[in-house]
Structures are given as structure tokens and as C-alpha cells.
């Protein structure tokens, strides 16, 4: 019965969020007052406006699976190197995943992973 999940994350500045995700290869698929939807391949992420958000207190997180972690990581390094989490470059985890993480302008954590 379930067919898809679309995470909803907070954002303070819609234009900044749209531009950040565009550099990650996401396309704008819905831009409404206080609400944004972006998509890349089969992944769609929604954002709701939260102007009072303190990024240091934001725990928004999304885990996104990929079938080519190496190519994705190289793309992200080339297009958004500064967003790679300093403690989470591409590495193999004990739980059998190759992963890396990024932080968006609101401190939402995006972790990309592929089974080893």
C-alpha cells in the first residue's frame, strides 16, 4: 500500500534553500509561499518555512540511499564541497554502508548511503 515517503524539513529562507539544493542537483518541483519541494532522481524533499529556527538546535535528518555512492560523492565535492559534514566524509561504516553526510543552510543533515 505505501508507495513513497517525502521528508519535510524546516527552512528559514526559501530562496537560499532552493539555491542550495539546486547546486546538489535537485530541481524545484513546487515553490509556494512558505513551502518548497525539490527532486533529484526518485527523491523528493519538502521544506516548510520556519523563520524562527535556530540552526544550532535543528535536528532535521534524512537518509537517502543511492546506487552509485562514489559518483555522487564526487559530484557533491565538485559542487558543494563546503556542505560536506567535517566529521562525515565518504567512509565505510560498521553496519555495512558506504556513507557521507552534508549539512544544508539550516543544519538539516543529509546522509547518503549505499550497501557494501
C-alpha positions as CSV (number, residue, x, y, z in Angstrom):
1,X,0.0,0.0,0.0
2,X,2.7,2.5,0.8
3,X,4.4,3.9,-2.3
4,X,6.7,6.8,-1.3
5,X,8.0,8.9,1.5
6,X,8.8,12.6,1.2
7,X,10.5,14.0,4.2
8,X,9.6,17.5,5.4
9,X,12.4,19.7,6.8
10,X,12.4,23.2,8.2
11,X,13.9,26.2,6.3
12,X,14.4,29.8,7.2
13,X,14.9,31.3,3.8
14,X,13.2,29.7,0.8
15,X,15.4,31.3,-1.9
16,X,18.6,30.2,0.0
17,X,17.2,26.6,0.4
18,X,16.2,26.4,-3.3
19,X,19.6,27.6,-4.4
20,X,21.5,25.3,-2.1
21,X,19.6,22.2,-3.3
22,X,20.0,23.3,-6.9
23,X,23.8,23.1,-6.5
24,X,23.2,19.5,-5.2
25,X,21.4,18.6,-8.5
26,X,17.8,18.9,-7.2
27,X,15.2,20.6,-9.3
28,X,12.5,22.9,-8.0
29,X,9.2,21.0,-8.4
30,X,7.0,23.1,-6.2
31,X,7.5,26.6,-5.0
32,X,4.7,28.1,-2.9
33,X,4.6,30.8,-0.2
34,X,6.3,29.2,2.8
35,X,6.7,25.7,1.2
36,X,9.2,24.3,-1.3
37,X,9.6,20.9,-3.0
38,X,12.7,19.7,-4.7
39,X,13.5,16.5,-6.5
40,X,16.5,14.6,-7.8
41,X,16.1,11.2,-9.5
42,X,13.4,9.4,-7.4
43,X,13.9,11.5,-4.2
44,X,11.6,14.4,-3.3
45,X,12.2,16.6,-0.3
46,X,9.7,19.1,1.1
47,X,10.5,22.2,3.1
48,X,8.3,24.3,5.3
49,X,9.0,27.8,6.4
50,X,10.2,28.2,10.0
51,X,11.8,31.7,10.2
52,X,12.5,31.4,13.9
53,X,14.5,28.2,13.5
54,X,17.8,28.2,15.3
55,X,20.1,26.0,13.1
56,X,22.1,25.0,16.1
57,X,19.0,23.4,17.6
58,X,17.8,21.8,14.4
59,X,17.9,18.0,14.4
60,X,16.2,17.5,10.9
61,X,17.8,14.5,9.2
62,X,17.2,12.4,6.1
63,X,18.9,9.2,5.0
64,X,19.0,8.8,1.2
65,X,20.0,5.6,-0.5
66,X,22.0,5.6,-3.7
67,X,23.2,3.1,-6.2
68,X,26.5,4.9,-7.0
69,X,27.9,6.5,-3.9
70,X,31.3,7.2,-5.4
71,X,30.0,9.2,-8.3
72,X,27.5,11.1,-6.1
73,X,30.3,11.9,-3.6
74,X,32.5,13.2,-6.4
75,X,29.6,15.3,-7.7
76,X,29.0,16.8,-4.2
77,X,32.7,17.5,-3.8
78,X,32.7,19.4,-7.1
79,X,29.5,21.3,-6.5
80,X,29.1,21.8,-2.7
81,X,32.4,20.8,-1.0
82,X,31.8,23.2,1.9
83,X,28.5,21.4,2.8
84,X,30.2,18.0,3.4
85,X,30.0,17.4,7.1
86,X,33.5,17.7,8.5
87,X,33.0,14.6,10.6
88,X,31.3,12.6,7.8
89,X,33.3,12.3,4.6
90,X,32.8,9.2,2.5
91,X,33.6,6.1,4.5
92,X,32.6,2.5,5.1
93,X,30.6,2.1,8.3
94,X,30.5,-1.0,10.5
95,X,26.8,-1.5,9.6
96,X,27.7,-2.3,6.0
97,X,27.1,1.0,4.3
98,X,29.3,3.5,2.4
99,X,28.1,6.8,3.6
100,X,28.8,10.6,3.7
101,X,26.8,13.4,5.2
102,X,26.1,17.0,4.3
103,X,24.6,20.0,6.2
104,X,22.2,22.4,4.5
105,X,22.0,26.1,5.4
106,X,19.5,25.3,8.2
107,X,21.7,22.4,9.6
108,X,19.4,19.7,8.2
109,X,21.6,16.6,8.0
110,X,21.5,14.7,4.7
111,X,23.2,11.3,4.8
112,X,23.7,9.4,1.6
113,X,24.4,5.7,1.7
114,X,24.9,2.6,-0.3
115,X,25.2,-1.0,0.8
116,X,28.6,-2.5,0.6
